[in-house]
Amino acid sequence: MTAPKPRRSPKPQERRRDPERTRRLILEAAGAEFAAKGYAGARIAAIAARAGVNQQLISYYFDGKEGLYRALSEGWGQRQGELAAPDLPLSELVRRFALEALTSRDGVKLLAWSGLEYAGPDTDPDHGPRTRRLTGTVEQIAALKAEGRLPEWVDPASLTVLLMAAAMAPVTLPHVVDGLTGKPGDSPEFVRQYADQLARLIEHLAAETP
């Protein structure tokens, strides 16, 4: 990663702005830009234009593109914590993540982009935080297996990857969804039906366990 540029102090008129509002506008614009072009293709100038702020404010508040990406990652971590409530059944957890196609589509797109661009941990600003977040899901599946609520042959890490890919499908495979169902991948009707199907599939898997 390139070394961050020195922070520039904002001009007096910029100091009078609401800093929280400015940060929120920048984060929203960054989420849209990263989702559209990926981390590598996104440009700070384009993010500033989307947010309607001076480009130098991004360096001041976030230390540049990598810091901005990490700030978005922290927001995703908080959102995941909201979705993954304690003692939530695995089927309901997957249902909630699938429904993110309706409420956090840009975040799902960026996760897909980060996979397409992946060339090793050093090229992935969210590698560590994402791994730590997902480790909790792997541990939850391992606990269900230990309790005899999932088949013995289940590999927790592999099932986590499988469920993630499945939950992301309305965003990552909209052309397949449209071709098979005649509905757009972002159709609320389809996404809700799809999320329910995933949840019932997991419930069926657990029910089949002797």
C-alpha positions as CSV (number, residue, x, y, z in Angstrom):
1,M,0.0,0.0,0.0
2,T,1.2,3.5,-0.7
3,A,2.1,5.7,2.2
4,P,-0.8,8.1,3.2
5,K,-0.4,11.7,2.2
6,P,0.0,14.3,5.1
7,R,-3.2,15.7,6.4
8,R,-4.2,19.1,5.2
9,S,-6.0,21.3,7.8
10,P,-9.4,22.4,6.4
11,K,-9.9,26.0,5.4
12,P,-11.9,28.3,7.9
13,Q,-15.1,27.9,5.9
14,E,-14.7,24.2,6.0
15,R,-14.3,24.2,9.8
16,R,-17.7,25.8,10.1
17,R,-19.4,22.8,8.4
18,D,-20.9,20.0,10.4
19,P,-18.0,17.4,10.5
20,E,-20.3,14.5,11.1
21,R,-22.5,15.4,8.1
22,T,-19.4,15.8,5.9
23,R,-18.1,12.4,7.0
24,R,-21.5,10.8,6.3
25,L,-21.7,12.3,2.8
26,I,-18.2,11.1,2.0
27,L,-18.9,7.6,3.3
28,E,-22.1,7.4,1.3
29,A,-20.4,8.6,-1.8
30,A,-17.5,6.2,-1.2
31,G,-19.8,3.3,-0.8
32,A,-21.4,4.0,-4.1
33,E,-18.1,4.6,-5.9
34,F,-16.4,1.5,-4.6
35,A,-19.5,-0.6,-5.4
36,A,-19.6,0.7,-9.0
37,K,-15.8,0.4,-9.7
38,G,-14.2,-1.7,-7.0
39,Y,-11.4,-0.5,-4.7
40,A,-8.8,-0.4,-7.5
41,G,-11.0,1.5,-9.9
42,A,-12.5,4.0,-7.5
43,R,-11.0,7.5,-7.6
44,I,-10.9,10.0,-4.7
45,A,-11.8,12.8,-7.1
46,A,-15.0,10.9,-8.1
47,I,-15.9,10.3,-4.5
48,A,-15.4,14.0,-3.6
49,A,-17.6,14.9,-6.6
50,R,-20.4,12.5,-5.5
51,A,-20.2,13.9,-2.0
52,G,-20.1,17.5,-3.1
53,V,-17.0,18.2,-1.0
54,N,-13.5,19.4,-1.5
55,Q,-11.3,16.4,-2.4
56,Q,-8.7,17.4,0.3
57,L,-11.4,16.8,3.0
58,I,-11.2,13.1,2.3
59,S,-7.5,13.1,3.2
60,Y,-8.2,15.2,6.2
61,Y,-10.9,13.0,7.7
62,F,-9.9,9.6,6.4
63,D,-6.2,9.7,5.4
64,G,-7.0,8.9,1.8
65,K,-8.6,6.0,-0.1
66,E,-7.4,3.1,2.1
67,G,-8.5,4.9,5.3
68,L,-11.9,5.6,3.7
69,Y,-12.3,1.9,2.8
70,R,-11.4,0.9,6.4
71,A,-14.0,3.3,7.8
72,L,-16.6,1.6,5.6
73,S,-15.4,-1.7,6.8
74,E,-16.0,-0.6,10.4
75,G,-19.5,0.3,9.5
76,W,-20.1,-3.1,7.9
77,G,-18.8,-4.7,11.1
78,Q,-21.3,-2.8,13.1
79,R,-24.1,-3.8,10.7
80,Q,-23.1,-7.4,10.9
81,G,-23.2,-7.2,14.7
82,E,-26.8,-5.9,14.4
83,L,-27.8,-8.8,12.0
84,A,-26.0,-11.6,14.0
85,A,-27.8,-11.2,17.3
86,P,-26.7,-13.6,20.1
87,D,-28.3,-17.1,19.9
88,L,-29.9,-16.3,16.5
89,P,-30.6,-19.5,14.6
90,L,-28.3,-20.0,11.6
91,S,-31.3,-20.1,9.3
92,E,-32.5,-16.7,10.4
93,L,-28.9,-15.3,10.2
94,V,-28.6,-16.3,6.6
95,R,-32.1,-15.0,5.9
96,R,-31.1,-11.6,7.2
97,F,-27.9,-11.5,5.2
98,A,-29.8,-12.4,2.0
99,L,-32.2,-9.6,2.7
100,E,-29.3,-7.1,2.6
101,A,-29.7,-7.2,-1.1
102,L,-32.6,-4.8,-0.5
103,T,-31.0,-2.5,2.1
104,S,-27.2,-2.6,1.6
105,R,-26.8,-3.5,-2.0
106,D,-23.7,-1.4,-2.4
107,G,-22.0,-3.2,0.4
108,V,-22.7,-6.6,-1.1
109,K,-21.4,-5.3,-4.5
110,L,-18.2,-4.1,-2.9
111,L,-17.6,-7.5,-1.2
112,A,-18.0,-9.1,-4.6
113,W,-15.6,-6.6,-6.2
114,S,-13.0,-7.3,-3.5
115,G,-13.1,-10.9,-4.4
116,L,-12.6,-10.3,-8.1
117,E,-9.7,-8.0,-7.4
118,Y,-8.1,-10.1,-4.8
119,A,-4.4,-10.8,-5.3
120,G,-3.4,-11.6,-1.7
121,P,-3.9,-10.1,1.8
122,D,-1.6,-7.1,1.1
123,T,-4.0,-5.9,-1.7
124,D,-7.1,-6.2,0.5
125,P,-7.6,-3.4,3.0
126,D,-10.5,-5.3,4.7
127,H,-8.8,-8.7,4.9
128,G,-8.1,-8.8,8.6
129,P,-11.4,-7.2,9.8
130,R,-13.5,-9.4,7.5
131,T,-11.7,-12.5,8.6
132,R,-12.3,-11.7,12.2
133,R,-16.0,-11.0,11.6
134,L,-16.6,-14.2,9.7
135,T,-14.7,-16.3,12.2
136,G,-17.7,-15.9,14.5
137,T,-19.9,-17.5,11.9
138,V,-17.5,-20.4,11.5
139,E,-17.5,-20.9,15.3
140,Q,-21.3,-20.8,15.4
141,I,-21.5,-23.5,12.8
142,A,-18.9,-25.6,14.6
143,A,-20.9,-25.3,17.8
144,L,-24.1,-26.5,16.1
145,K,-22.1,-29.4,14.7
146,A,-20.7,-30.3,18.1
147,E,-24.3,-30.2,19.5
148,G,-25.4,-32.7,16.9
149,R,-27.6,-30.2,15.1
150,L,-25.7,-30.4,11.9
151,P,-24.4,-33.5,10.1
152,E,-20.9,-34.8,11.0
153,W,-19.6,-34.3,7.5
154,V,-20.2,-30.5,7.6
155,D,-17.0,-28.4,7.4
156,P,-17.8,-25.1,9.2
157,A,-15.4,-23.0,7.1
158,S,-16.7,-24.4,3.8
159,L,-20.3,-24.0,4.8
160,T,-19.7,-20.4,5.8
161,V,-18.3,-19.7,2.3
162,L,-21.2,-21.5,0.7
163,L,-23.8,-19.6,2.7
164,M,-22.1,-16.3,2.0
165,A,-22.0,-17.0,-1.7
166,A,-25.7,-18.0,-1.6
167,A,-26.8,-15.0,0.3
168,M,-25.0,-12.7,-2.2
169,A,-26.5,-14.3,-5.3
170,P,-29.4,-11.7,-5.8
171,V,-26.6,-9.1,-6.2
172,T,-23.8,-11.1,-7.9
173,L,-26.1,-13.1,-10.3
174,P,-28.9,-10.7,-11.3
175,H,-28.6,-11.9,-14.9
176,V,-29.2,-15.5,-13.8
177,V,-32.1,-14.5,-11.6
178,D,-33.7,-12.6,-14.4
179,G,-33.2,-15.4,-16.9
180,L,-34.7,-18.1,-14.6
181,T,-37.4,-16.2,-12.8
182,G,-38.2,-13.2,-15.1
183,K,-37.6,-10.9,-12.1
184,P,-34.8,-8.5,-11.5
185,G,-32.3,-9.5,-8.9
186,D,-33.2,-6.5,-6.8
187,S,-36.9,-7.2,-6.9
188,P,-38.2,-7.1,-3.3
189,E,-40.6,-10.0,-4.1
190,F,-37.8,-12.2,-5.4
191,V,-35.3,-11.3,-2.7
192,R,-37.7,-12.1,0.1
193,Q,-38.8,-15.3,-1.5
194,Y,-35.1,-16.3,-2.0
195,A,-34.1,-15.4,1.6
196,D,-37.0,-17.6,2.8
197,Q,-35.8,-20.5,0.6
198,L,-32.3,-20.3,2.0
199,A,-33.5,-20.3,5.6
200,R,-35.8,-23.3,4.9
201,L,-32.9,-25.2,3.2
202,I,-30.8,-24.8,6.4
203,E,-33.6,-25.8,8.6
204,H,-34.1,-28.9,6.4
205,L,-30.4,-29.7,6.7
206,A,-30.5,-29.5,10.5
207,A,-33.8,-31.5,10.6
208,E,-32.2,-34.4,8.5
209,T,-29.5,-34.8,11.1
210,P,-30.0,-38.1,13.1
